Amino acid sequence: MPGAAKETEKVVSNGIGLRNERSLHAALKQWAALPEDKFEVPLDGYVIDMVRGDQLIEIQTRNFSAIRNKLTSLIAQHKVHLLHPVTAEKWVVQVDATGQKTTSRRKSPYKGKLTDLFEELVRIPELMTHDNFSLEVLFINEEEVRCRDGKGSKHRKRVSVVDRRLIAVVASHQFSNTKDFIAFIPKTLLQPFSNKDLAASLQLPLHRCRQITYCLRKMGAVTVVGKNRNELLFSSQEGD
């Protein structure tokens, strides 16, 4: 893929097929595109975001459940590369009810981690065991556009998130097989280990470590080797 620190320019069509796409999806497509790529290609009953030679490239910003069946079907006959953004830093942009005028812009204290990818990967972890599937996680800076329309969640005080805009791709991480995920298990972690042990080692919330071990179990990268009271104990391939 193109250089990770490449700043994005204003998204224009240029034959890339950006019509009716959300800003973030369209910008990531433009960021990833190479001159020989084909876009919005009908294939096997689906429309493919990008085709590069014999490789199909799909961009999914969220909700892997929505693309699970599509990916499962396509990898049976084709090489599929999935691009997924994880937010490193973000700026919150407030717009008026028309969505045309910016009323404020501030930097959010939010700091993302690469392990945030497991929030979505729990929907499709077994796909990583297939030779035709690969995943690329893009660490991005973005703008989150909000509108005080009374329709959003209580958490956001009825403010809706109406768009996400790419500022820059700051890093790219490739995952081609299950072995690439072993790196999420620290070499210093004593084995067997529990989710609580992993959380303490990685300084992550327990729910995130449960997502990590669930995914790695589905990939065959870790196995359950016992229990300590109600806690499962795991062993990674590297620790065997």
Secondary structure, DSSP 8 states (H G I E B T S, - for coil): ---TT-B------TTS--TT--HHHHHHHHHH--TT-EEEEEETTEEEEEEETTEEEEE-SS-GGGGHHHHHHHTTTSEEEEEEEEEEEEEEEEE-TTSSSEEEEEE------GGGGHHHHTTSGGGGGSTTEEEEEEEEEEEEEEE--S-S-GGGTT-EEEEEEEEEEEEEEEE-SGGGGGGGS-TTS-SSB-HHHHHHHHT--HHHHHHHHHHHHHHTSEEEEEEETTEEEEEEGGG-
